[in-house]
């Protein structure tokens, strides 16, 4: 492998960052450690609104590739596609998804509309100006359109509205509270799975699926991966929401179907590098795509790293593969 420098590009980390923002520190340390293990020199560059400075620093480093860890631009997750867009414009090779794939998948409404056009099952939704019909007696989950990390999602996000006016008022309240756009998605009450997909010479390789299990949640606590489950280590939700690769043999047909759907998502949304597809399976065994995550978190305790480890891909080997795809 080449010994040329790799630039690690990331957005600024505020001094009092939320836990989901501070998790970027763990990613930077992990990728830096893997590059050290691989014998690859590296340097970090902060990607912010001073694009002229970013360009000058990258030009001075002359990296063989840029490892793109940017999760937001000007504090907005919806604008993270700007990082690969500028790298592509400036002529730098970069890891992970293209500007196009990030643009398509960061907007969850756009993702859902594209999936539906391709015949890939995704739950119905309600959104102002785009789809405003409420199915009577249907449970919905209210969540951000352009942000990940389960921002703002909690027990009060699951609702059964009487009508569109009531649902819109709930969405409006969430938008005022968190300052980002929200929508409502029909809630699939069933099993939840994450599938990691890695690029291998441009083709998708689906790793072993992980089921998210909700231990002792009872009948009243919503079985969802909410903000506390991801980021509040002392909470019941975090302690009792567990990832498992130990799946029964009778799940084999279902898991094969989930893998096929993940491949369709990869191809139809033009993904590259690495991604994670989140799905739910309802009581009738029907899978539904919830989200397609391009450049998902690759911290050592995250789902991508766990899937790689389960399949015998060490962390440094994973980073080496990601770089090889960027340099292909």
HELIX and SHEET records of a PDB file:
HELIX    1   1 UNK A   19  UNK A   37  1                                  19    
HELIX    2   2 UNK A   51  UNK A   61  1                                  11    
HELIX    3   3 UNK A   77  UNK A   79  5                                   3    
HELIX    4   4 UNK A   81  UNK A   90  1                                  10    
HELIX    5   5 UNK A   99  UNK A  106  1                                   8    
HELIX    6   6 UNK A  108  UNK A  117  1                                  10    
HELIX    7   7 UNK A  155  UNK A  157  5                                   3    
HELIX    8   8 UNK A  164  UNK A  178  1                                  15    
HELIX    9   9 UNK A  227  UNK A  231  1                                   5    
HELIX   10  10 UNK A  236  UNK A  240  1                                   5    
HELIX   11  11 UNK A  249  UNK A  251  5                                   3    
HELIX   12  12 UNK A  252  UNK A  268  1                                  17    
HELIX   13  13 UNK A  303  UNK A  310  1                                   8    
HELIX   14  14 UNK A  315  UNK A  326  1                                  12    
SHEET    1   A 3 UNK A  42  UNK A  47  0                                        
SHEET    2   A 3 UNK A   6  UNK A  11  1                                        
SHEET    3   A 3 UNK A  65  UNK A  68  1                                        
SHEET    1   B 4 UNK A 125  UNK A 126  0                                        
SHEET    2   B 4 UNK A 182  UNK A 186 -1                                        
SHEET    3   B 4 UNK A 140  UNK A 144 -1                                        
SHEET    4   B 4 UNK A 158  UNK A 159 -1                                        
SHEET    1   C 4 UNK A 203  UNK A 206  0                                        
SHEET    2   C 4 UNK A 191  UNK A 200 -1                                        
SHEET    3   C 4 UNK A 210  UNK A 214 -1                                        
SHEET    4   C 4 UNK A 241  UNK A 244 -1                                        
SHEET    1   D 4 UNK A 203  UNK A 206  0                                        
SHEET    2   D 4 UNK A 191  UNK A 200 -1                                        
SHEET    3   D 4 UNK A 274  UNK A 281 -1                                        
SHEET    4   D 4 UNK A 287  UNK A 294 -1                                        
END                                                                             
